[in-house]
Amino acid sequence: MEQEQVIADIRKDLRNAIDLKYKEGECRYFKEKIKPVGVRFPVVGKITTKYFKLLKNYWNYEDFVNLSERLLKDGWLEEIAIAFGFMERLNQFTEDSFCLFERWLNKYVSNWANCDHISNHLIGDVVVKYPKFINNLLGWTKSENRWIRRSSTVSLIIPARKGLFLKEVFKISERLVKDDDEMVQKGVGWLLKEVSRRHEEEVVKFLLRWKNKTSRLVLRYATEKVSKKNRKLVLEQTN
């Protein structure tokens, strides 16, 4: 199938699945300006799977990269999710994939949903496969782009659940724990919450050190899975 025909067919399926009430809710739900088609994400996932199965035996890695790039360019929320979904299902990551996903993150991501998708399921997988890129994530903490900074935390969510990169998790968290951006704060808190599943005492110790310098938002997110005793210790007011 030709790329333009595939794109036309995908867009036809998206149009046929539009839920106007859901679309209105999306626009209220996201604080950032978004460009939604208005299709529920479980349906978007089914459309992604449908076309991936159709194409996977005929298209190579570069074909999927080119198709995904084309879907990314117009900025539709659901089309970006489909593009990332194709690459996630393809799961053919090389060292060059990191630079590709970094460019996509910089150029096409403008909301937390797309940021978390590319971070959790693409960038994070590349970092696990090629651990040298953890140094790039450390560098991202200094970016002026809020989504790059958030990605430096969210890309480690799934590895953190497996107990990986503990030292780097705390380095990244330390660099961003005083960040003024709410989306970055939530990323830090989410990451520390996942780490606390295996390393509660280390997370609590970190939070106690920063509790008077970070936001309540970070503290609340980070302590969602710790014991009641430790949560109270972290969240209690200090003079």
Backbone bond lengths (Angstrom), bond angles and torsions (degrees), N, CA, C in turn:
res aa  C-N    CA-C-N  psi(-1)  N-CA   C-N-CA  omega(-1)  CA-C   N-CA-C  phi
1 M - - - 1.460 - - 1.528 110.13 -
2 E 1.310 116.54 141.36 1.454 121.64 176.97 1.525 110.40 -76.25
3 Q 1.338 114.73 148.81 1.458 120.30 -176.50 1.527 112.08 -56.32
4 E 1.306 116.93 -46.08 1.466 119.64 -176.94 1.525 111.73 -63.10
5 Q 1.330 116.32 -35.18 1.465 119.63 178.48 1.514 110.75 -68.44
6 V 1.340 116.35 -40.66 1.468 120.53 178.22 1.523 109.90 -61.47
7 I 1.321 116.62 -45.52 1.464 120.29 -179.98 1.523 110.68 -62.07
8 A 1.325 116.66 -42.59 1.464 120.63 178.95 1.525 111.11 -62.20
9 D 1.315 116.98 -41.02 1.464 121.07 179.60 1.532 111.45 -67.94
10 I 1.332 116.47 -41.49 1.465 119.99 177.39 1.525 110.19 -60.42
11 R 1.299 116.17 -45.36 1.470 120.12 -178.49 1.525 111.44 -66.70
12 K 1.305 116.51 -33.62 1.464 119.76 176.16 1.523 110.24 -64.52
13 D 1.338 116.67 -44.22 1.471 120.34 178.18 1.527 111.34 -63.59
14 L 1.332 116.63 -38.57 1.469 119.84 177.95 1.527 110.52 -65.11
15 R 1.320 117.17 -44.83 1.470 120.28 179.77 1.523 111.24 -60.61
16 N 1.325 116.15 -38.66 1.467 120.18 -178.70 1.529 112.44 -70.31
17 A 1.327 116.27 -14.12 1.469 120.32 -177.34 1.521 113.21 -109.32
18 I 1.321 117.79 10.38 1.465 120.94 -177.32 1.521 111.09 -64.52
19 D 1.317 114.58 134.09 1.461 123.28 175.96 1.532 106.06 -120.14
20 L 1.326 116.62 103.27 1.463 120.59 -172.42 1.524 112.27 -64.29
21 K 1.315 117.28 -36.13 1.460 119.88 178.11 1.520 110.37 -65.60
22 Y 1.326 116.12 -41.32 1.464 120.49 177.47 1.524 110.48 -64.32
23 K 1.324 116.82 -39.56 1.462 121.39 179.14 1.524 110.98 -60.39
24 E 1.318 116.80 -43.32 1.462 120.59 177.71 1.523 110.59 -62.04
25 G 1.319 116.39 -40.44 1.452 120.35 178.83 1.517 112.50 -65.63
26 E 1.349 116.19 -38.10 1.465 120.55 177.33 1.525 110.80 -58.21
27 C 1.318 115.72 -46.45 1.468 120.17 -177.14 1.522 111.60 -64.21
28 R 1.317 117.44 -30.50 1.465 120.54 176.71 1.520 110.82 -78.92
29 Y 1.324 117.13 -33.56 1.458 122.35 -173.35 1.524 112.30 -71.68
30 F 1.322 116.85 -42.43 1.456 120.45 -179.31 1.521 109.71 -82.58
31 K 1.322 116.31 131.14 1.457 120.61 176.39 1.524 110.71 -75.50
32 E 1.326 116.09 -29.52 1.467 120.71 178.45 1.534 109.68 -80.30
33 K 1.311 115.65 158.83 1.454 120.12 174.50 1.526 108.13 -72.64
34 I 1.332 116.33 125.61 1.459 120.45 -179.67 1.519 110.21 -123.28
35 K 1.327 114.87 166.54 1.469 121.92 -179.27 1.531 107.46 -125.91
36 P 1.336 116.79 79.50 1.462 119.96 -175.20 1.527 113.09 -90.11
37 V 1.320 115.79 145.78 1.460 120.93 169.53 1.526 108.12 -77.86
38 G 1.337 115.58 -37.44 1.456 120.64 179.66 1.521 112.69 105.57
39 V 1.331 116.51 35.92 1.465 121.72 -179.02 1.525 108.65 -114.24
40 R 1.318 116.32 132.42 1.458 120.15 179.88 1.523 110.25 -62.86
41 F 1.327 116.07 145.13 1.466 119.48 -171.84 1.531 114.40 -67.91
42 P 1.329 121.16 -30.12 1.470 118.17 172.04 1.526 112.26 -60.64
43 V 1.323 116.38 -34.87 1.471 120.54 177.31 1.524 110.24 -70.81
44 V 1.325 116.34 -40.15 1.467 120.63 176.09 1.524 109.78 -57.83
45 G 1.337 116.38 -41.51 1.453 120.80 178.13 1.516 112.46 -62.13
46 K 1.317 116.86 -39.87 1.473 120.67 178.87 1.527 110.98 -66.65
47 I 1.327 116.70 -38.99 1.466 120.43 178.09 1.519 110.02 -65.47
48 T 1.338 116.68 -41.54 1.465 121.36 177.71 1.522 110.51 -59.19
49 T 1.317 116.20 -48.26 1.462 121.18 -178.96 1.524 111.28 -63.20
50 K 1.319 117.19 -41.54 1.459 121.97 179.94 1.520 111.50 -56.57
51 Y 1.334 117.13 -49.40 1.464 119.88 -176.08 1.519 112.44 -78.33
52 F 1.323 116.52 -29.02 1.463 117.92 176.07 1.534 110.29 -65.32
53 K 1.322 116.77 -44.95 1.467 120.28 178.24 1.518 111.15 -61.90
54 L 1.322 116.26 -36.16 1.453 121.19 -179.34 1.525 112.05 -67.80
55 L 1.335 116.80 -34.24 1.464 121.27 -171.12 1.521 115.25 -101.56
56 K 1.336 117.89 -22.05 1.465 120.57 -167.68 1.523 114.63 -60.55
57 N 1.315 117.82 -27.97 1.473 120.11 -178.74 1.527 112.92 -86.29
58 Y 1.317 116.14 -5.48 1.464 119.89 -176.37 1.525 112.91 -120.29
59 W 1.331 116.96 -23.90 1.456 120.97 -175.88 1.515 110.74 -106.81
60 N 1.331 115.55 147.02 1.461 120.50 176.71 1.534 110.31 -98.39
61 Y 1.322 115.40 -176.08 1.467 121.28 -177.99 1.525 111.76 -56.39
62 E 1.316 116.81 -47.89 1.468 120.30 -177.56 1.521 111.70 -64.05
63 D 1.323 117.23 -34.68 1.467 120.13 177.12 1.529 110.56 -61.08
64 F 1.331 115.78 -43.58 1.468 119.27 179.72 1.527 111.56 -69.08
65 V 1.326 117.26 -37.11 1.468 120.50 176.67 1.521 109.70 -60.89
66 N 1.329 116.87 -45.80 1.468 120.88 -178.71 1.522 111.58 -65.37
67 L 1.323 117.05 -41.07 1.460 120.42 177.43 1.525 110.80 -64.50
68 S 1.321 115.79 -44.51 1.463 119.91 -179.64 1.523 111.37 -62.71
69 E 1.320 116.35 -42.28 1.468 120.21 178.84 1.524 110.40 -60.69
70 R 1.308 116.36 -39.57 1.469 120.30 179.62 1.530 110.66 -65.15
71 L 1.323 117.27 -39.71 1.462 120.78 178.49 1.526 111.71 -69.28
72 L 1.313 116.85 -32.60 1.467 121.17 -179.16 1.525 112.13 -68.90
73 K 1.320 116.31 -34.00 1.464 120.77 -167.73 1.524 113.98 -61.74
74 D 1.326 118.16 -33.14 1.463 119.65 -175.61 1.519 113.36 -84.85
75 G 1.331 117.11 -8.97 1.452 120.39 170.08 1.514 117.39 78.81
76 W 1.338 118.33 10.42 1.466 119.71 177.84 1.522 109.93 -72.37
77 L 1.317 116.96 132.85 1.454 122.71 -175.51 1.528 112.20 -53.15
78 E 1.323 116.00 -48.82 1.459 120.54 -176.59 1.531 112.19 -72.44
79 E 1.321 117.99 -33.88 1.458 120.57 178.82 1.528 111.10 -68.72
80 I 1.329 116.51 -34.95 1.468 120.16 175.13 1.527 109.45 -64.58
81 A 1.335 116.48 -41.81 1.466 120.23 177.99 1.527 111.13 -62.16
82 I 1.324 117.42 -38.41 1.464 121.14 178.29 1.522 110.21 -66.72
83 A 1.318 117.33 -42.27 1.470 121.30 178.76 1.524 110.61 -59.17
84 F 1.326 116.57 -48.97 1.462 120.15 178.95 1.528 110.32 -65.44
85 G 1.335 116.46 -35.35 1.460 120.97 179.41 1.516 112.69 -64.98
86 F 1.324 117.30 -37.07 1.466 120.47 176.08 1.527 110.74 -60.87
87 M 1.339 115.67 -47.18 1.466 119.53 -177.72 1.527 111.12 -68.10
88 E 1.320 116.30 -34.87 1.468 120.69 177.21 1.528 110.31 -62.97
89 R 1.323 117.09 -46.22 1.457 120.94 -178.95 1.528 111.72 -70.18
90 L 1.325 116.67 -33.18 1.468 120.47 178.89 1.529 110.78 -64.96
91 N 1.347 116.03 -43.02 1.463 122.67 173.25 1.529 112.38 51.63
92 Q 1.325 116.27 47.58 1.463 121.34 177.77 1.532 108.92 -120.18
93 F 1.324 115.37 68.88 1.450 120.28 -172.70 1.523 111.62 -87.25
94 T 1.320 115.33 132.83 1.455 122.85 173.00 1.523 107.98 -117.87
95 E 1.318 117.25 178.35 1.463 119.77 176.79 1.524 110.65 -61.82
96 D 1.316 117.12 -33.56 1.465 120.75 179.39 1.525 112.09 -66.76
97 S 1.325 116.14 -22.18 1.463 119.53 -179.52 1.521 111.52 -60.73
98 F 1.323 117.24 -32.98 1.466 119.62 -178.31 1.526 110.30 -61.93
99 C 1.315 117.18 -46.51 1.473 120.74 -179.87 1.523 110.50 -64.54
100 L 1.325 116.88 -37.67 1.463 120.80 177.86 1.518 110.60 -62.10
101 F 1.319 117.16 -49.24 1.461 120.26 -177.49 1.529 111.62 -69.41
102 E 1.323 116.65 -32.51 1.462 119.59 175.65 1.530 110.17 -63.84
103 R 1.322 116.48 -41.07 1.470 120.23 178.62 1.525 110.31 -65.70
104 W 1.311 117.54 -42.83 1.456 120.53 178.46 1.527 110.88 -62.58
105 L 1.315 116.32 -41.89 1.463 120.84 178.98 1.521 110.72 -59.78
106 N 1.309 116.57 -45.02 1.465 121.74 179.52 1.516 112.76 -66.15
107 K 1.316 115.29 -40.15 1.462 120.26 -168.57 1.527 114.52 -91.29
108 Y 1.326 117.13 -34.45 1.462 119.41 -168.70 1.525 115.82 -117.27
109 V 1.320 118.79 -13.56 1.468 120.55 -174.50 1.525 110.38 -92.85
110 S 1.334 115.87 127.59 1.469 119.84 -179.01 1.528 112.10 -140.97
111 N 1.328 117.29 18.16 1.462 121.34 176.50 1.517 109.44 -153.56
112 W 1.334 116.19 163.63 1.466 120.06 -173.66 1.528 112.60 -69.31
113 A 1.334 117.63 -30.81 1.468 119.58 -177.00 1.523 111.07 -65.04
114 N 1.327 116.84 -50.15 1.464 120.47 178.57 1.524 111.27 -68.19
115 C 1.337 116.68 -34.54 1.461 120.80 177.29 1.530 110.59 -61.25
116 D 1.323 116.12 -46.01 1.459 119.73 -176.86 1.525 111.20 -70.61
117 H 1.328 117.06 -32.82 1.469 120.36 178.70 1.527 111.01 -64.03
118 I 1.325 116.83 -53.54 1.461 119.69 -178.44 1.533 111.23 -66.71
119 S 1.319 116.83 -31.19 1.463 120.51 -178.25 1.523 111.61 -75.06
120 N 1.333 115.99 -50.56 1.467 120.61 -177.45 1.520 112.86 -65.39
121 H 1.316 116.80 -43.42 1.458 120.37 -166.21 1.528 115.29 -108.99
122 L 1.319 117.44 -7.48 1.466 119.35 177.62 1.528 110.88 -122.34
123 I 1.323 116.44 -63.85 1.468 120.04 -176.90 1.521 110.81 -61.67
124 G 1.319 116.92 -45.80 1.463 120.28 -179.62 1.522 112.36 -59.40
125 D 1.332 116.86 -40.18 1.466 120.19 179.62 1.524 111.44 -66.42
126 V 1.338 116.70 -37.60 1.462 119.64 178.25 1.532 110.37 -65.86
127 V 1.329 116.66 -41.10 1.469 120.31 -179.48 1.527 110.75 -64.31
128 V 1.325 117.55 -38.53 1.465 120.24 177.12 1.530 110.41 -64.59
129 K 1.322 116.53 -41.10 1.464 120.81 -179.10 1.520 111.74 -72.18
130 Y 1.341 115.77 -36.40 1.469 121.56 -179.41 1.532 108.62 -127.44
131 P 1.325 117.92 82.63 1.472 122.19 -172.41 1.521 115.04 -58.52
132 K 1.328 118.45 -17.38 1.462 119.27 179.51 1.530 112.14 -60.28
133 F 1.337 116.70 -23.08 1.463 119.65 -177.31 1.525 112.88 -76.17
134 I 1.332 117.16 -4.24 1.461 119.08 174.37 1.525 109.73 -60.60
135 N 1.329 117.05 -29.94 1.472 120.79 177.90 1.522 111.19 -66.45
136 N 1.323 117.01 -31.97 1.467 120.36 176.06 1.525 110.64 -66.33
137 L 1.327 116.15 -40.45 1.464 119.34 178.04 1.519 111.21 -62.59
138 L 1.316 116.39 -38.64 1.470 119.87 175.70 1.523 110.34 -60.37
139 G 1.328 116.84 -39.83 1.464 120.71 178.15 1.515 112.62 -67.53
140 W 1.325 117.12 -31.70 1.466 120.84 -179.41 1.526 112.18 -62.99
141 T 1.306 118.30 -21.22 1.469 120.78 -178.56 1.525 111.69 -63.15
142 K 1.322 117.19 -17.02 1.465 121.33 -179.37 1.530 112.70 -98.31
143 S 1.327 116.92 1.07 1.461 121.00 -176.90 1.529 111.77 -66.50
144 E 1.325 116.21 148.13 1.464 121.11 173.68 1.529 111.33 -79.02
145 N 1.318 116.56 -15.17 1.461 122.39 -179.90 1.527 109.31 -83.41
146 R 1.320 116.90 117.37 1.472 120.91 -177.11 1.524 112.43 -59.27
147 W 1.334 116.33 -33.59 1.464 119.54 -177.28 1.524 111.44 -75.25
148 I 1.325 117.26 -29.24 1.467 120.29 173.44 1.526 109.38 -66.73
149 R 1.329 116.05 -44.79 1.463 119.21 179.41 1.528 110.72 -64.09
150 R 1.313 117.19 -44.00 1.474 119.57 177.37 1.525 110.22 -60.81
151 S 1.316 117.09 -42.17 1.459 120.75 -178.43 1.518 112.49 -62.25
152 S 1.322 117.13 -30.79 1.469 119.18 179.09 1.521 111.10 -61.90
153 T 1.325 117.21 -25.69 1.462 121.23 176.29 1.529 111.26 -91.99
154 V 1.315 116.51 -49.78 1.467 121.17 -172.44 1.530 111.73 -67.13
155 S 1.329 117.52 -28.34 1.470 120.06 177.97 1.523 112.11 -62.99
156 L 1.324 117.39 -18.95 1.462 121.07 -178.14 1.528 112.85 -101.67
157 I 1.326 117.94 5.59 1.462 121.02 -178.08 1.532 111.42 -59.20
158 I 1.320 116.88 -54.81 1.469 120.40 -177.03 1.529 111.32 -68.96
159 P 1.344 120.06 -43.43 1.466 119.00 173.44 1.529 112.35 -58.07
160 A 1.337 117.10 -37.23 1.471 120.30 -178.99 1.521 111.27 -63.95
161 R 1.333 116.85 -34.81 1.460 120.37 177.92 1.526 111.33 -63.04
162 K 1.330 115.27 -24.44 1.465 121.08 -179.82 1.530 111.81 -95.09
163 G 1.334 115.81 2.09 1.454 119.90 178.29 1.520 114.40 83.50
164 L 1.344 117.54 17.08 1.460 121.51 -177.28 1.531 111.82 -90.94
165 F 1.326 115.40 153.59 1.476 123.59 170.69 1.527 113.40 58.28
166 L 1.311 117.83 37.16 1.466 120.74 -176.33 1.529 111.71 -59.51
167 K 1.315 117.07 -45.81 1.463 120.44 -179.29 1.518 110.90 -60.68
168 E 1.320 116.77 -44.36 1.462 121.10 -178.13 1.531 111.77 -69.76
169 V 1.331 115.84 -33.44 1.469 119.87 176.50 1.522 110.57 -57.29
170 F 1.306 116.53 -45.95 1.461 119.69 -179.03 1.533 111.59 -71.57
171 K 1.321 117.99 -32.41 1.465 120.56 175.93 1.525 110.60 -63.91
172 I 1.328 115.79 -46.75 1.467 120.22 179.91 1.523 110.27 -65.41
173 S 1.312 116.75 -43.82 1.469 120.53 179.78 1.525 111.09 -61.78
174 E 1.313 116.71 -40.02 1.465 120.93 179.56 1.523 111.01 -63.04
175 R 1.318 117.10 -37.68 1.461 120.90 -179.01 1.527 112.26 -72.59
176 L 1.324 116.86 -25.06 1.466 119.98 -173.96 1.528 113.80 -113.42
177 V 1.321 118.14 -2.09 1.456 120.83 -173.11 1.523 112.34 -64.46
178 K 1.321 117.87 -21.40 1.470 121.14 178.06 1.534 112.11 -105.98
179 D 1.318 117.45 12.49 1.468 121.51 179.88 1.528 110.11 -60.60
180 D 1.317 116.58 140.26 1.463 121.27 -177.43 1.530 113.63 -81.51
181 D 1.333 117.38 -15.13 1.460 121.11 -174.26 1.533 110.73 -82.86
182 E 1.319 116.15 127.91 1.467 120.94 -177.68 1.522 112.65 -60.88
183 M 1.331 116.94 -38.84 1.460 119.87 -179.12 1.529 111.48 -66.52
184 V 1.315 116.57 -34.28 1.462 121.11 177.01 1.519 109.84 -72.23
185 Q 1.326 116.85 -41.98 1.462 121.10 177.60 1.530 110.68 -58.04
186 K 1.324 116.73 -43.76 1.461 120.32 179.33 1.526 110.74 -64.42
187 G 1.340 116.57 -36.16 1.455 120.22 177.58 1.519 111.69 -63.63
188 V 1.336 116.61 -44.00 1.462 121.44 178.33 1.525 110.23 -62.29
189 G 1.329 116.03 -47.42 1.455 120.02 -179.66 1.524 112.62 -61.99
190 W 1.312 116.59 -41.80 1.469 121.74 179.42 1.528 110.14 -62.69
191 L 1.330 116.22 -45.53 1.464 120.50 -179.69 1.532 110.79 -60.63
192 L 1.321 116.48 -47.43 1.462 119.71 -179.25 1.534 111.67 -65.53
193 K 1.317 116.65 -34.40 1.466 119.80 175.41 1.526 110.92 -59.55
194 E 1.344 116.43 -45.18 1.465 119.50 -179.56 1.521 111.27 -66.27
195 V 1.325 117.03 -38.00 1.467 120.60 178.41 1.531 110.44 -64.67
196 S 1.332 116.17 -34.71 1.468 120.09 -176.39 1.514 112.89 -64.93
197 R 1.320 118.06 -18.09 1.465 120.72 178.95 1.530 110.86 -61.99
198 R 1.335 116.33 -33.84 1.465 121.38 -179.80 1.534 112.84 -108.62
199 H 1.341 115.00 -26.13 1.469 119.20 -172.27 1.537 109.51 -132.53
200 E 1.313 115.78 60.46 1.462 119.75 -175.64 1.515 112.28 -61.59
201 E 1.296 118.36 -46.28 1.458 120.66 -175.08 1.527 111.51 -63.82
202 E 1.331 116.27 -38.71 1.471 119.66 178.49 1.526 111.21 -64.97
203 V 1.342 116.11 -40.63 1.471 120.07 179.15 1.523 110.56 -66.63
204 V 1.303 117.44 -44.29 1.465 121.11 179.85 1.532 110.14 -61.93
205 K 1.302 116.63 -43.30 1.464 120.83 178.22 1.528 110.39 -59.65
206 F 1.335 116.91 -42.91 1.467 121.66 178.01 1.527 110.49 -62.16
207 L 1.316 117.14 -46.59 1.458 121.33 -177.17 1.524 112.13 -65.71
208 L 1.308 116.81 -37.70 1.467 119.58 178.62 1.527 111.02 -64.04
209 R 1.314 114.94 -31.98 1.472 119.34 179.33 1.530 111.25 -70.72
210 W 1.342 116.00 -29.79 1.465 120.21 -174.32 1.527 113.73 -110.41
211 K 1.315 118.65 0.82 1.462 120.68 -169.40 1.526 113.73 -59.79
212 N 1.314 118.28 -29.49 1.464 120.42 179.44 1.520 113.42 -91.42
213 K 1.340 116.47 2.63 1.464 120.49 -177.53 1.524 112.56 -120.53
214 T 1.333 116.89 -11.20 1.452 120.83 -179.06 1.527 109.74 -111.34
215 S 1.318 115.90 178.83 1.468 120.55 -177.47 1.528 111.52 -86.13
216 R 1.319 115.36 157.38 1.458 120.34 174.64 1.528 110.42 -62.55
217 L 1.329 116.35 -29.53 1.462 120.86 179.53 1.530 110.73 -60.54
218 V 1.318 116.95 -47.46 1.466 121.15 177.43 1.519 110.37 -59.53
219 L 1.331 116.84 -46.40 1.457 121.43 -176.98 1.525 111.85 -63.70
220 R 1.329 116.48 -40.79 1.468 119.73 -179.32 1.530 111.12 -66.72
221 Y 1.325 116.01 -47.32 1.464 119.77 179.81 1.528 110.77 -61.11
222 A 1.331 115.76 -45.80 1.458 120.81 -172.28 1.527 112.96 -67.80
223 T 1.328 117.05 -24.00 1.474 119.89 -174.50 1.521 113.19 -103.64
224 E 1.312 117.90 13.13 1.462 120.28 -177.42 1.520 113.35 -62.41
225 K 1.330 118.16 -28.16 1.461 121.33 -174.95 1.534 113.78 -110.69
226 V 1.317 117.39 1.97 1.464 118.56 -179.70 1.526 109.66 -85.39
227 S 1.319 116.59 171.03 1.464 121.11 -179.82 1.528 110.42 -63.08
228 K 1.314 116.20 156.74 1.469 120.91 178.57 1.527 110.86 -58.25
229 K 1.315 115.67 -38.70 1.460 120.64 -179.97 1.522 111.20 -61.74
230 N 1.337 116.41 -47.96 1.468 120.30 -179.01 1.526 112.01 -70.39
231 R 1.334 116.14 -35.55 1.466 118.99 177.66 1.519 110.67 -63.01
232 K 1.311 115.99 -44.26 1.477 120.65 178.41 1.523 109.92 -62.47
233 L 1.330 116.90 -41.67 1.463 121.60 -179.62 1.533 111.29 -60.36
234 V 1.325 116.00 -41.54 1.470 120.67 -178.68 1.524 111.25 -74.09
235 L 1.318 117.10 -39.85 1.468 120.96 -172.08 1.515 114.35 -88.57
236 E 1.310 117.62 -13.02 1.465 118.52 -178.54 1.532 110.27 -63.23
237 Q 1.311 114.96 143.44 1.454 120.90 -178.51 1.532 110.06 -69.46
238 T 1.320 114.80 144.18 1.468 120.04 175.61 1.519 109.21 -122.59
239 N 1.310 115.54 158.98 1.470 119.85 180.00 1.514 110.85 -79.36
